[in-house]
Protein backbone atom coordinates (compact mmCIF):
# COMPACT_ATOMS: atom_id res chain seq x y z
CA UNK A 1 0.00 0.00 0.00
CA UNK A 2 1.45 3.38 -1.00
CA UNK A 3 1.96 5.83 1.83
CA UNK A 4 -0.39 8.52 0.46
CA UNK A 5 -3.17 5.94 0.20
CA UNK A 6 -2.99 4.90 3.82
CA UNK A 7 -6.17 5.54 5.85
CA UNK A 8 -5.75 7.93 8.77
CA UNK A 9 -6.19 7.06 12.44
CA UNK A 10 -6.48 10.28 14.44
CA UNK A 11 -5.23 10.36 18.01
CA UNK A 12 -4.57 12.50 21.01
CA UNK A 13 -1.30 12.65 22.98
CA UNK A 14 -2.32 13.15 26.61
CA UNK A 15 -3.79 10.05 28.24
CA UNK A 16 -2.93 7.77 25.31
CA UNK A 17 0.77 7.83 24.42
CA UNK A 18 1.78 9.69 27.54
CA UNK A 19 0.06 10.08 30.89
CA UNK A 20 -2.11 13.19 31.20
CA UNK A 21 -0.36 14.26 34.40
CA UNK A 22 1.90 16.94 32.84
CA UNK A 23 -1.08 18.83 31.42
CA UNK A 24 -3.16 18.43 34.57
CA UNK A 25 -0.35 19.58 36.88
CA UNK A 26 1.36 22.17 34.66
CA UNK A 27 -0.81 25.01 35.99
CA UNK A 28 0.79 24.53 39.42
CA UNK A 29 4.23 25.10 37.91
CA UNK A 30 2.77 28.00 35.92
CA UNK A 31 1.58 29.75 39.07
CA UNK A 32 4.81 28.89 40.91
CA UNK A 33 6.92 30.49 38.20
CA UNK A 34 4.65 33.56 38.13
CA UNK A 35 4.78 33.87 41.93
CA UNK A 36 8.58 33.82 41.82
CA UNK A 37 8.75 36.43 39.06
CA UNK A 38 6.36 38.74 40.90
CA UNK A 39 7.74 37.87 44.34
CA UNK A 40 4.16 37.33 45.50
CA UNK A 41 3.36 34.01 47.19
CA UNK A 42 -0.35 34.85 47.35
CA UNK A 43 -0.52 33.97 43.65
CA UNK A 44 -0.14 30.31 44.65
CA UNK A 45 -3.62 30.47 46.21
CA UNK A 46 -4.97 30.00 42.68
CA UNK A 47 -2.94 26.85 42.02
CA UNK A 48 -5.05 24.46 44.09
CA UNK A 49 -8.44 25.80 43.10
CA UNK A 50 -10.68 23.92 40.67
CA UNK A 51 -11.32 27.19 38.84
CA UNK A 52 -7.58 28.00 38.72
CA UNK A 53 -7.90 29.21 35.12
CA UNK A 54 -9.86 32.24 36.32
CA UNK A 55 -6.69 33.63 37.90
CA UNK A 56 -4.64 33.50 34.72
CA UNK A 57 -5.73 36.86 33.30
CA UNK A 58 -5.33 38.55 36.69
CA UNK A 59 -1.76 37.26 36.99
CA UNK A 60 -0.91 38.09 33.38
CA UNK A 61 -2.02 41.70 33.93
CA UNK A 62 0.52 41.91 36.76
CA UNK A 63 3.26 40.22 34.74
CA UNK A 64 2.67 42.18 31.53
CA UNK A 65 0.56 45.27 32.25
CA UNK A 66 1.43 46.91 28.94
CA UNK A 67 0.38 43.95 26.77
CA UNK A 68 -2.91 43.78 24.92
CA UNK A 69 -5.39 41.15 26.09
CA UNK A 70 -4.77 39.10 22.94
CA UNK A 71 -1.01 39.11 23.49
CA UNK A 72 -1.47 38.22 27.16
CA UNK A 73 -3.54 35.17 26.16
CA UNK A 74 -0.83 34.12 23.71
CA UNK A 75 1.94 34.65 26.28
CA UNK A 76 0.02 32.77 28.97
CA UNK A 77 -0.35 29.76 26.67
CA UNK A 78 3.36 29.83 25.85
CA UNK A 79 4.14 29.87 29.57
CA UNK A 80 1.73 26.98 30.18
CA UNK A 81 3.34 24.82 27.49
CA UNK A 82 6.77 25.67 28.90
CA UNK A 83 5.48 24.35 32.23
CA UNK A 84 4.26 21.14 30.54
CA UNK A 85 7.71 20.62 29.02
CA UNK A 86 9.39 21.36 32.35
CA UNK A 87 7.15 18.82 34.09
CA UNK A 88 7.92 16.13 31.49
CA UNK A 89 11.67 16.78 31.57
CA UNK A 90 11.71 16.12 35.31
CA UNK A 91 9.73 12.86 35.00
CA UNK A 92 11.07 10.58 32.24
CA UNK A 93 8.72 7.63 32.91
CA UNK A 94 5.44 9.13 31.76
CA UNK A 95 5.18 7.34 28.40
CA UNK A 96 2.89 4.37 27.72
CA UNK A 97 5.41 2.16 25.87
CA UNK A 98 3.03 -0.71 25.03
CA UNK A 99 0.57 1.70 23.41
CA UNK A 100 3.39 3.30 21.45
CA UNK A 101 4.60 -0.11 20.23
CA UNK A 102 1.07 -1.07 19.13
CA UNK A 103 0.58 2.12 17.10
CA UNK A 104 4.07 1.78 15.66
CA UNK A 105 2.97 -1.53 14.13
CA UNK A 106 -0.21 0.09 12.80
CA UNK A 107 1.93 2.61 10.94
CA UNK A 108 2.75 -0.08 8.40
CA UNK A 109 -0.78 0.21 6.98
CA UNK A 110 -2.18 3.44 8.44
CA UNK A 111 -1.13 7.03 8.93
CA UNK A 112 -1.14 8.02 12.59
CA UNK A 113 -2.28 11.63 13.01
CA UNK A 114 -1.97 13.67 16.18
CA UNK A 115 -4.61 16.34 16.75
CA UNK A 116 -3.65 18.53 19.68
CA UNK A 117 -4.19 21.97 21.19
CA UNK A 118 -0.48 22.20 21.96
CA UNK A 119 1.25 24.74 19.74
CA UNK A 120 3.73 23.36 17.20
CA UNK A 121 6.67 24.84 19.11
CA UNK A 122 5.52 23.25 22.38
CA UNK A 123 4.69 19.95 20.71
CA UNK A 124 8.15 19.72 19.15
CA UNK A 125 9.67 20.18 22.62
CA UNK A 126 7.37 17.57 24.15
CA UNK A 127 7.97 14.98 21.43
CA UNK A 128 11.71 15.56 21.73
CA UNK A 129 11.52 15.01 25.50
CA UNK A 130 9.70 11.69 25.11
CA UNK A 131 11.68 10.55 22.04
CA UNK A 132 8.73 10.54 19.63
CA UNK A 133 9.88 13.26 17.23
CA UNK A 134 9.29 11.17 14.08
CA UNK A 135 6.48 8.97 15.40
CA UNK A 136 3.42 10.78 13.98
CA UNK A 137 2.78 10.94 10.25
CA UNK A 138 0.60 14.04 10.62
CA UNK A 139 0.69 16.67 13.40
CA UNK A 140 -2.16 19.18 13.59
CA UNK A 141 -1.59 21.77 16.30
CA UNK A 142 -3.08 24.92 17.73
CA UNK A 143 -1.92 28.31 16.45
CA UNK A 144 -0.18 30.53 18.96
CA UNK A 145 -2.95 33.14 18.89
CA UNK A 146 -5.76 30.62 19.44
CA UNK A 147 -7.38 29.68 22.70
CA UNK A 148 -7.44 26.09 23.90
CA UNK A 149 -10.12 24.89 21.48
CA UNK A 150 -9.86 21.35 20.10
CA UNK A 151 -12.73 21.85 17.64
CA UNK A 152 -10.83 24.58 15.79
CA UNK A 153 -7.83 22.27 15.39
CA UNK A 154 -10.08 19.39 14.31
CA UNK A 155 -11.77 21.56 11.67
CA UNK A 156 -8.42 22.59 10.24
CA UNK A 157 -7.36 18.95 10.11
CA UNK A 158 -10.53 17.81 8.30
CA UNK A 159 -10.22 20.62 5.76
CA UNK A 160 -6.67 19.58 4.90
CA UNK A 161 -6.72 15.79 5.24
CA UNK A 162 -10.37 14.73 5.24
CA UNK A 163 -12.03 12.59 7.89
CA UNK A 164 -10.02 9.93 9.71
CA UNK A 165 -11.45 6.42 9.85
CA UNK A 166 -11.54 6.69 13.66
CA UNK A 167 -10.43 9.00 16.46
CA UNK A 168 -8.82 7.70 19.66
CA UNK A 169 -8.95 10.38 22.33
CA UNK A 170 -8.58 11.23 25.98
CA UNK A 171 -11.06 12.83 28.36
CA UNK A 172 -11.82 16.02 26.40
CA UNK A 173 -15.54 16.07 25.67
CA UNK A 174 -15.24 18.71 22.95
CA UNK A 175 -13.31 16.22 20.78
CA UNK A 176 -16.16 13.73 20.94
CA UNK A 177 -18.78 16.40 20.31
CA UNK A 178 -16.95 17.29 17.12
CA UNK A 179 -16.70 13.64 16.09
CA UNK A 180 -20.40 13.10 16.73
CA UNK A 181 -21.35 16.19 14.72
CA UNK A 182 -19.14 15.07 11.82
CA UNK A 183 -19.95 11.35 11.97
CA UNK A 184 -16.42 10.27 12.88
CA UNK A 185 -16.23 7.06 14.97
CA UNK A 186 -14.52 7.70 18.29
CA UNK A 187 -12.98 5.69 21.13
CA UNK A 188 -12.23 7.06 24.59
CA UNK A 189 -8.89 5.62 25.77
CA UNK A 190 -9.77 5.84 29.44
CA UNK A 191 -6.58 4.27 30.76
CA UNK A 192 -6.56 6.60 33.77
CA UNK A 193 -10.04 5.76 35.05
CA UNK A 194 -11.55 9.18 34.41
CA UNK A 195 -15.30 9.80 34.47
CA UNK A 196 -16.98 8.02 31.57
CA UNK A 197 -18.36 10.13 28.71
CA UNK A 198 -21.98 9.42 27.87
CA UNK A 199 -22.49 7.83 24.47
CA UNK A 200 -18.76 7.26 23.77
CA UNK A 201 -17.19 3.80 23.60
CA UNK A 202 -14.64 3.59 26.39
CA UNK A 203 -11.67 1.25 26.82
CA UNK A 204 -9.53 0.84 29.92
CA UNK A 205 -6.70 -1.42 28.78
CA UNK A 206 -4.64 -1.86 25.65
CA UNK A 207 -6.26 -5.22 24.82
CA UNK A 208 -9.70 -3.56 24.90
CA UNK A 209 -8.42 -0.78 22.64
CA UNK A 210 -7.14 -3.34 20.14
CA UNK A 211 -10.57 -4.99 19.99
CA UNK A 212 -12.51 -1.73 19.54
CA UNK A 213 -10.04 -0.23 17.11
CA UNK A 214 -9.98 -3.47 15.15
CA UNK A 215 -13.62 -2.88 14.22
CA UNK A 216 -12.54 0.01 12.01
CA UNK A 217 -9.32 -1.40 10.57
Buried (B, 14 or more C-beta within 10 A) or exposed (E): EEEEEBBBBBBBBBBBBBBBBBBBBBBBBBBBBBBEEEEEEEBBEBBEEEEBEEBBEEBBEEBEEEBEEEEBBBBBBBBBBBBBBBBBBEEEEBBBEEBBEBBEEBBEEBBBBBBBBBBBBBBBBBBEBBEBEEBBBBBBBBEBEBEBEBBBBBBBBBEEBEBBBBBBBBBBBBBBBBBEEEEBBBBBBBBBEBEEBEEBBBBBEBEBBEEBBEEBE
